[in-house]
Amino acid sequence: MCKESLTEDLRSCAGGKAWISKRKLRTWLGVGDEKLNEFLEDIDSRVNGNRVEYFIVDVAERVLEKRF
């Protein structure tokens, strides 16, 4: 899978937004909290209300990097 198609798939999961919540990302990846936290290590995040969100392009790069 290429970065562009991963980004589009993640954006679709996030409702068309450029940022994805940890909960939605957990579902998309199909992993538990421990594995997700390991995956997200060193990726910048932002707090939006009571949610932690991650920039989709950074997440797509990590997926390709780790071949997750």
N, C-alpha and C positions, 0 to 999 in steps of 0.2 A: 504494500500500500504506500502511496506517496503522501507527502506532507499536505498537499492541497486537499486530497480526498479525506484524509483524517480530520483536517480542520473543518471541512464541510460537515462530516458526520458528527463531530463533537458539537459544532454550532447548532445542528439540527436537534441534538439531544438537549442543548441548553436553551431551546426555544428561539433560536436565531440570534442570540446574544454573543458578544465577544468574550464573555467571562462565563465560567461554568462552576457551579457549586460543588462542594465536596461530596454531597449526597448523590447528585446526578452523575458525577464522575465515578463514584463507587459502583453505581448501577451499570454504567457504560462499560467499565473495565471488568465487572463481575468478580470483584475481590472484597475481602473483609477489611476492617479498619487497620489492622497491623500492616498488611501488604500495601494498602493505599498510602499510609503514612510514610512507608519506606519509599514508595514510588514518587511521592510529592516532595521528598527531601530536597532542599535547596532550590525549589521553584518559588519564585516570588508570588505572593498572594495579596489580596485586599479584603478588608472586612466591609460587608455591605449589610447593614442592619445587624442581624444575628447570624449571618452566614459568612463563611470564608469562601472566597471565590478565586479561581485561577484563570489566567489568560490562556485562551484556547490554543494559540499558536505555540506557547511554551509547553503546554501539555502534549501537543502533537509531536513536537521535537523530542520530548522525553520518551514517548511511545516508540518512535523510530530508533532512538538511542539505545533503549533497553530491549527492543524487539519484544515488547510486552504482548 
